[in-house]
Amino acid sequence: MAQAETESVRAGGAESPFDVFSRQCPSRGTLEHVTGRWGSLTLGALYESGFRFNELRRRVDGVSEKMLSQTLHALERDGLVHRDARLTNPPRVDYELTALGREVAGRLLDLIQLVEGRMPEVIEARHRYDAANGA
């Protein structure tokens, strides 16, 4: 077993056998799925309600069919998204968050709202940076 999986580390005041800062830790892959551009937007969209694939693709503006499919597979594998395929004509596939997915998405939405609310400061900082660096 990898050292990161066997050693306990302090995480948020609780003992955890996982350490995302270790490259061998499996939590790092899940963090990448959750915090990547398409993962975070997909989780955020699914927090609003469940969607069929094309509805979700329209909601997550700019994502390609291939990237959304890959993202959903990764999130489903990590236990964050539930895929419900119905054998109807035409076939119907619905996606919704699991309980774990809802918890993760809720925290992501807090971060998203913080970033959106502080964008005037970010834009001003970008202007100052660009002016100072001749961009």
BAVO-950152 format. One record per residue: residue in three letters; y, z, x of N, C-alpha, C, O in turn. Coordinates in steps of 0.05 Angstrom, whole numbers. Each point is the difference from the previous one (the first is absolute). Layout:
<nodes>
+------+---------+--------+--------+----------+--------+---------+---------+--------+--------+---------+--------+--------+
| type | n.north |   n.up | n.east | ca.north |  ca.up | ca.east | c.north |   c.up | c.east | o.north |   o.up | o.east |
+------+---------+--------+--------+----------+--------+---------+---------+--------+--------+---------+--------+--------+
|  ala |       Y |      Z |      X |        Y |      Z |       X |       Y |      Z |      X |       Y |      Z |      X |
...
+------+---------+--------+--------+----------+--------+---------+---------+--------+--------+---------+--------+--------+
</nodes>
This chain:
<nodes>
+------+---------+--------+--------+----------+--------+---------+---------+--------+--------+---------+--------+--------+
| type | n.north |   n.up | n.east | ca.north |  ca.up | ca.east | c.north |   c.up | c.east | o.north |   o.up | o.east |
+------+---------+--------+--------+----------+--------+---------+---------+--------+--------+---------+--------+--------+
|  met |     -24 |      0 |     17 |       24 |      0 |     -17 |      25 |      0 |     17 |       0 |     12 |     22 |
|  ala |      21 |    -26 |    -31 |       24 |     -1 |      15 |      13 |     27 |      2 |      -2 |     16 |    -18 |
|  gln |      16 |    -11 |     40 |       13 |     26 |       5 |      19 |      7 |    -23 |       2 |     23 |     -8 |
|  ala |      13 |    -44 |     -1 |       20 |      5 |     -22 |     -13 |      9 |    -25 |      12 |     13 |    -17 |
|  glu |     -37 |    -21 |     13 |      -14 |      7 |     -25 |     -13 |     28 |      2 |      -6 |     12 |    -21 |
|  thr |       2 |     -2 |     45 |      -13 |     26 |       3 |      18 |     23 |      5 |      -7 |     23 |     -6 |
|  glu |      31 |    -28 |     17 |       19 |     21 |       6 |      18 |      5 |    -24 |       9 |    -19 |    -13 |
|  ser |      -5 |     44 |      7 |       19 |      6 |     -21 |      28 |      1 |     11 |       5 |      9 |     23 |
|  val |      14 |    -19 |    -38 |       28 |      0 |       7 |      16 |     12 |    -22 |      -9 |      0 |    -23 |
|  arg |      32 |     10 |     29 |       18 |     11 |     -20 |      15 |    -23 |    -13 |      14 |    -15 |     14 |
|  ala |     -17 |     12 |    -40 |       14 |    -21 |     -15 |      12 |     12 |    -25 |     -15 |      7 |    -19 |
|  gly |      41 |     -4 |     19 |       13 |     11 |     -24 |      -9 |     29 |     -5 |       1 |      9 |    -23 |
|  gly |      -8 |      5 |     43 |       -7 |     28 |      -3 |     -29 |      4 |     -7 |      -9 |     23 |     -2 |
|  ala |      -7 |    -44 |     -2 |      -28 |      3 |      -7 |     -17 |    -13 |     22 |       9 |    -18 |     14 |
|  glu |     -33 |     29 |    -11 |      -18 |    -12 |      20 |      -9 |    -27 |    -10 |      -6 |     -4 |    -24 |
|  ser |       5 |    -16 |     42 |       -9 |    -26 |      -7 |     -16 |    -12 |     23 |       8 |      3 |     23 |
|  pro |     -31 |    -15 |    -28 |      -15 |    -13 |      22 |      12 |    -27 |      8 |     -11 |    -13 |     17 |
|  phe |      32 |      5 |    -30 |       12 |    -26 |       5 |      27 |      2 |     14 |      15 |     19 |     -5 |
|  asp |      -9 |    -38 |     22 |       25 |     -1 |      15 |      10 |    -29 |      1 |     -10 |    -15 |     17 |
|  val |      28 |      7 |    -34 |        9 |    -27 |      -2 |      12 |    -10 |     27 |       2 |    -24 |      4 |
|  phe |       7 |     42 |     13 |       11 |     -8 |      26 |     -21 |     -8 |     20 |       7 |    -12 |     21 |
|  ser |     -32 |     17 |    -27 |      -22 |     -9 |      18 |      -9 |    -27 |     -9 |      -5 |     -5 |    -24 |
|  arg |       4 |    -14 |     43 |       -7 |    -28 |      -8 |     -28 |     -2 |    -11 |      -6 |    -20 |    -13 |
|  gln |     -11 |     40 |     18 |      -28 |     -1 |     -10 |      -3 |     12 |    -28 |     -21 |     -2 |    -12 |
|  cys |      42 |     14 |      1 |       -2 |     13 |     -25 |       0 |    -20 |    -23 |      17 |    -17 |     -1 |
|  pro |     -36 |     20 |    -18 |       -1 |    -19 |     -23 |      24 |      2 |    -18 |       5 |    -18 |    -16 |
|  ser |      10 |     40 |     17 |       23 |      3 |     -18 |      22 |    -20 |      8 |      17 |     -7 |    -17 |
|  arg |     -17 |     -2 |     42 |       20 |    -19 |       9 |      -2 |    -26 |    -16 |      21 |    -12 |     -8 |
|  gly |     -45 |      2 |      4 |       -3 |    -25 |     -16 |      10 |      3 |    -28 |      13 |    -18 |    -11 |
|  thr |     -20 |     41 |     -2 |       10 |      4 |     -27 |      30 |      2 |     -1 |      13 |    -10 |    -18 |
|  leu |      -1 |     24 |     38 |       29 |      2 |       1 |      12 |    -28 |      2 |      21 |     -6 |    -12 |
|  glu |     -33 |    -12 |     28 |       10 |    -27 |       3 |      -2 |    -15 |    -27 |      18 |    -15 |     -7 |
|  his |     -40 |     19 |     -8 |       -3 |    -13 |     -26 |      21 |     10 |    -20 |      11 |    -16 |    -15 |
|  val |      -5 |     42 |     16 |       19 |     12 |     -18 |      29 |     -7 |      6 |      16 |     -5 |    -17 |
|  thr |      -9 |      5 |     43 |       28 |     -3 |       8 |       8 |    -28 |      8 |      23 |     -5 |      5 |
|  gly |     -43 |    -13 |     -4 |        7 |    -28 |       5 |      17 |    -11 |    -23 |       0 |     11 |    -22 |
|  arg |      14 |    -32 |     27 |       18 |    -12 |     -20 |     -14 |     -4 |    -27 |       9 |     10 |    -20 |
|  trp |     -31 |    -24 |     21 |      -13 |     -7 |     -26 |     -15 |     24 |    -11 |      -2 |      2 |    -25 |
|  gly |      -9 |     15 |     41 |      -14 |     24 |     -10 |      19 |     18 |    -15 |      -7 |      9 |    -22 |
|  ser |      29 |     -3 |     34 |       19 |     19 |     -13 |      12 |    -12 |    -25 |       3 |     14 |    -20 |
|  leu |       3 |    -40 |     20 |       11 |    -12 |     -24 |     -21 |     -3 |    -22 |       6 |      4 |    -24 |
|  thr |     -31 |     -9 |     31 |      -21 |     -2 |     -19 |      -6 |     28 |    -13 |      -2 |      2 |    -24 |
|  leu |       1 |     18 |     41 |       -4 |     27 |     -11 |      23 |      8 |    -18 |      -4 |     12 |    -22 |
|  gly |      28 |    -18 |     30 |       24 |      7 |     -16 |       0 |    -14 |    -27 |       6 |     11 |    -21 |
|  ala |     -14 |    -37 |     21 |       -1 |    -15 |     -25 |     -22 |     11 |    -18 |       4 |      2 |    -24 |
|  leu |     -27 |      5 |     35 |      -22 |     10 |     -16 |       6 |     28 |    -11 |     -13 |      8 |    -19 |
|  tyr |      31 |      6 |     31 |        8 |     26 |     -10 |      13 |     -2 |    -27 |      -3 |     17 |    -18 |
|  glu |      17 |    -39 |     14 |       14 |     -6 |     -26 |     -21 |     -3 |    -22 |       3 |     12 |    -22 |
|  ser |     -23 |    -28 |     27 |      -22 |     -5 |     -19 |     -21 |    -17 |     13 |       4 |    -11 |     22 |
|  gly |     -27 |      8 |    -35 |      -20 |    -18 |      10 |       8 |    -28 |     -4 |      16 |     -6 |    -19 |
|  phe |     -26 |    -12 |     35 |        7 |    -28 |      -2 |     -25 |    -18 |      4 |     -19 |      8 |     13 |
|  arg |      20 |    -31 |    -25 |      -18 |    -22 |       7 |      10 |    -12 |     26 |      24 |      4 |      7 |
|  phe |     -41 |    -19 |      7 |        7 |    -10 |      26 |      27 |    -16 |      0 |      18 |      6 |     16 |
|  asn |     -16 |    -26 |    -34 |       24 |    -16 |       0 |      25 |     15 |     -9 |      22 |     -5 |      9 |
|  glu |     -25 |     24 |    -27 |       22 |     17 |      -7 |      10 |     17 |     24 |      24 |      3 |      4 |
|  leu |     -43 |      7 |     11 |        7 |     16 |      24 |      13 |    -18 |     21 |      19 |      8 |     13 |
|  arg |     -29 |    -33 |    -11 |       12 |    -18 |      20 |      29 |     -7 |     -8 |      18 |     -3 |     18 |
|  arg |     -12 |      1 |    -44 |       27 |     -5 |      -8 |      18 |     25 |      4 |      23 |     -3 |      7 |
|  arg |     -35 |     26 |    -10 |       16 |     25 |       3 |       7 |      5 |     29 |      22 |      9 |      7 |
|  val |     -41 |    -16 |     11 |        4 |      4 |      29 |      11 |    -27 |     11 |     -15 |    -15 |     12 |
|  asp |      40 |     11 |    -17 |       13 |    -26 |       7 |      -4 |     -7 |     29 |       6 |     16 |     18 |
|  gly |     -15 |    -40 |    -13 |       -3 |    -10 |      28 |     -28 |      2 |     11 |      -5 |    -13 |     21 |
|  val |     -13 |     28 |    -33 |      -27 |      2 |      11 |     -16 |    -24 |     -7 |       1 |    -10 |    -23 |
|  ser |     -16 |     -1 |     42 |      -17 |    -23 |      -5 |     -26 |     10 |    -14 |      -7 |     24 |      1 |
|  glu |      -6 |    -42 |    -14 |      -26 |      7 |     -13 |     -20 |     11 |     20 |     -13 |     20 |     -5 |
|  lys |      12 |    -32 |     29 |      -19 |      9 |      20 |       7 |     28 |     10 |     -18 |     17 |      2 |
|  met |      44 |    -12 |      3 |        8 |     27 |      10 |      -5 |     21 |    -21 |      -8 |     23 |      6 |
|  leu |      14 |    -29 |    -31 |       -4 |     19 |     -21 |     -30 |      6 |     -3 |      -7 |     24 |     -4 |
|  ser |      -9 |    -44 |      5 |      -29 |      4 |      -2 |     -10 |     18 |     23 |     -15 |     18 |     -5 |
|  gln |      24 |    -24 |     30 |       -8 |     16 |      23 |       9 |     29 |     -3 |     -14 |     19 |      6 |
|  thr |      39 |    -16 |    -15 |       12 |     27 |      -4 |     -16 |     16 |    -21 |      -6 |     23 |      5 |
|  leu |       0 |    -36 |    -27 |      -15 |     14 |     -21 |     -28 |      8 |      9 |      -9 |     21 |     -7 |
|  his |      -4 |    -39 |     22 |      -26 |      7 |      10 |       1 |     24 |     19 |     -17 |     18 |     -2 |
|  ala |      37 |    -17 |     20 |        3 |     22 |      18 |       6 |     26 |    -15 |     -12 |     21 |      6 |
|  leu |      29 |    -22 |    -25 |        7 |     24 |     -16 |     -23 |      9 |    -17 |      -4 |     24 |     -4 |
|  glu |     -11 |    -43 |     -6 |      -24 |      7 |     -16 |     -21 |     14 |     18 |     -12 |     20 |     -7 |
|  arg |       8 |    -31 |     31 |      -19 |     11 |      19 |       8 |     28 |      8 |     -18 |     18 |      4 |
|  asp |      44 |    -12 |     -2 |        9 |     26 |       7 |       0 |     19 |    -23 |       7 |     24 |      3 |
|  gly |     -14 |    -33 |    -27 |       -1 |     17 |     -23 |      26 |      5 |    -14 |       3 |     19 |    -15 |
|  leu |      17 |    -36 |     20 |       26 |      3 |     -12 |       4 |    -17 |    -25 |      16 |      7 |    -17 |
|  val |     -31 |    -29 |     15 |        2 |    -18 |     -23 |     -27 |     -4 |    -12 |     -20 |     -2 |     14 |
|  his |      20 |      1 |    -41 |      -25 |     -6 |     -15 |       2 |    -29 |    -11 |      20 |     -7 |    -12 |
|  arg |     -40 |     -8 |     17 |       -2 |    -28 |     -10 |     -20 |      0 |    -23 |     -23 |      8 |      3 |
|  asp |      32 |    -18 |    -26 |      -16 |     -2 |     -24 |      -4 |    -29 |     -7 |      18 |    -12 |    -12 |
|  ala |     -41 |      1 |     18 |       -6 |    -28 |      -5 |     -17 |     -2 |    -26 |     -20 |     14 |     -3 |
|  arg |      30 |    -30 |    -16 |      -13 |     -3 |     -26 |     -11 |    -29 |     -2 |      14 |    -19 |      6 |
|  leu |     -39 |     17 |    -14 |      -12 |    -26 |      -2 |       7 |    -13 |    -27 |     -17 |     -1 |    -18 |
|  thr |      41 |     -8 |     16 |        9 |    -13 |     -24 |       5 |    -29 |      7 |      -3 |     -8 |     24 |
|  asn |      11 |     -8 |    -43 |        7 |    -28 |       6 |      28 |     -5 |     -8 |       6 |      0 |    -24 |
|  pro |      13 |     -3 |     42 |       -3 |      1 |      29 |      -4 |     29 |     10 |       6 |     19 |    -14 |
|  pro |     -17 |    -16 |     38 |       -4 |     27 |      11 |      27 |     15 |      1 |      21 |    -11 |      5 |
|  arg |     -23 |     37 |     -9 |       24 |     17 |       1 |      -4 |     22 |     21 |     -20 |     14 |      0 |
|  val |      39 |    -11 |     18 |       -1 |     21 |      20 |      26 |     16 |     -2 |      22 |    -11 |      2 |
|  asp |     -25 |     37 |     -5 |       23 |     18 |      -2 |      -1 |     19 |     24 |     -21 |      7 |     10 |
|  tyr |      45 |      0 |      0 |        2 |     19 |      22 |      17 |     24 |     -9 |      20 |     -4 |    -14 |
|  glu |     -29 |     27 |     22 |       15 |     25 |      -5 |      -4 |     19 |     22 |     -19 |     -2 |     16 |
|  leu |      36 |     22 |    -14 |       -3 |     20 |      21 |     -21 |     20 |     -7 |      -3 |      7 |    -24 |
|  thr |     -11 |      3 |     44 |      -17 |     23 |      -4 |      17 |     25 |      1 |      24 |     -2 |      5 |
|  ala |     -36 |     25 |     -9 |       16 |     25 |       2 |      12 |      3 |     28 |      23 |      8 |      3 |
|  leu |     -39 |    -14 |     18 |       11 |      1 |      27 |      22 |    -20 |      4 |      20 |      5 |     12 |
|  gly |     -24 |    -29 |    -23 |       20 |    -21 |       2 |      26 |      8 |    -14 |      22 |     -6 |     10 |
|  arg |     -23 |     20 |    -32 |       24 |      9 |     -14 |      15 |     21 |     17 |      25 |     -1 |      1 |
|  glu |     -40 |     18 |     12 |       13 |     20 |      17 |      14 |    -13 |     23 |      23 |      6 |      6 |
|  val |     -37 |    -25 |      7 |       12 |    -14 |      23 |      24 |    -16 |     -9 |      21 |      0 |     13 |
|  ala |     -24 |    -15 |    -35 |       22 |    -17 |     -10 |      24 |     17 |     -8 |      23 |     -9 |      5 |
|  gly |     -27 |     32 |    -16 |       22 |     18 |      -8 |      16 |      8 |     25 |      25 |      1 |     -1 |
|  arg |     -38 |      5 |     22 |       14 |      7 |      25 |      14 |    -24 |     12 |      22 |      3 |     11 |
|  leu |     -34 |    -26 |    -12 |       12 |    -24 |       9 |      26 |     -7 |    -16 |      20 |     -7 |     12 |
|  leu |     -22 |     11 |    -38 |       23 |     -5 |     -17 |      23 |     19 |      6 |      24 |     -8 |     -1 |
|  asp |     -30 |     32 |      9 |       21 |     19 |       8 |      14 |    -12 |     25 |      25 |      1 |      2 |
|  leu |     -40 |    -11 |     17 |       11 |    -12 |      24 |      16 |    -25 |     -7 |      22 |     -4 |     11 |
|  ile |     -32 |    -13 |    -28 |       13 |    -24 |      -9 |      27 |      7 |    -12 |      20 |    -13 |      6 |
|  gln |     -20 |     33 |    -24 |       25 |      7 |     -13 |      20 |     12 |     20 |      24 |     -5 |     -3 |
|  leu |     -33 |     20 |     23 |       18 |     10 |      20 |      13 |    -23 |     16 |      24 |      0 |      4 |
|  val |     -41 |    -20 |      4 |       11 |    -23 |      15 |      19 |    -15 |    -17 |      22 |     -8 |      9 |
|  glu |     -29 |      2 |    -34 |       18 |    -15 |     -18 |      27 |     15 |     -4 |      21 |    -12 |      1 |
|  gly |     -23 |     38 |     -4 |       24 |     16 |      -5 |      18 |      2 |     24 |      24 |      4 |     -3 |
|  arg |     -35 |     -7 |     27 |       16 |      3 |      24 |       7 |    -27 |     13 |      10 |     -1 |     22 |
|  met |     -15 |    -21 |    -36 |        5 |    -27 |      11 |      30 |     -5 |      7 |       4 |    -14 |     20 |
|  pro |      15 |     25 |    -34 |       28 |     -4 |       9 |       3 |     11 |     29 |      14 |    -13 |     16 |
|  glu |     -26 |     35 |     -9 |        2 |     11 |      27 |     -15 |    -18 |     20 |      10 |     -4 |     22 |
|  val |     -33 |     -6 |    -30 |      -15 |    -18 |      17 |      15 |    -26 |      5 |       2 |     -9 |     23 |
|  ile |      10 |     -2 |    -43 |       15 |    -25 |       3 |      24 |      5 |     18 |       6 |    -17 |     17 |
|  glu |       8 |     39 |    -20 |       22 |      7 |      17 |      -9 |      3 |     29 |      13 |     -9 |     18 |
|  ala |     -35 |     23 |    -14 |      -11 |      3 |      27 |      -7 |    -27 |     13 |       4 |     -4 |     24 |
|  arg |     -15 |    -14 |    -40 |       -6 |    -27 |      10 |      25 |    -14 |      8 |       1 |    -14 |     21 |
|  his |      20 |     16 |    -37 |       26 |    -13 |       7 |      11 |     11 |     26 |       9 |    -15 |     18 |
|  arg |      -9 |     42 |    -15 |        9 |     12 |      25 |     -16 |     -9 |     24 |      11 |     -6 |     21 |
|  tyr |     -37 |      5 |    -24 |      -18 |     -8 |      21 |       5 |    -29 |      8 |       3 |     -7 |     24 |
|  asp |      -1 |    -10 |    -44 |        4 |    -29 |       5 |      28 |     -4 |     14 |       2 |    -17 |     18 |
|  ala |      18 |     32 |    -27 |       27 |     -3 |      12 |      -1 |      9 |     29 |      13 |    -12 |     17 |
|  ala |     -27 |     34 |    -12 |       -1 |     10 |      28 |     -17 |    -16 |     18 |       3 |      0 |     25 |
|  asn |     -22 |    -16 |    -36 |      -19 |    -15 |      16 |       4 |    -30 |     -2 |     -17 |    -15 |      9 |
|  gly |      40 |      7 |    -20 |        7 |    -29 |      -1 |     -19 |    -17 |    -16 |      -3 |    -23 |      5 |
|  ala |     -10 |     35 |    -25 |      -18 |    -16 |     -17 |      15 |    -14 |    -23 |     -13 |    -14 |    -16 |
+------+---------+--------+--------+----------+--------+---------+---------+--------+--------+---------+--------+--------+
</nodes>
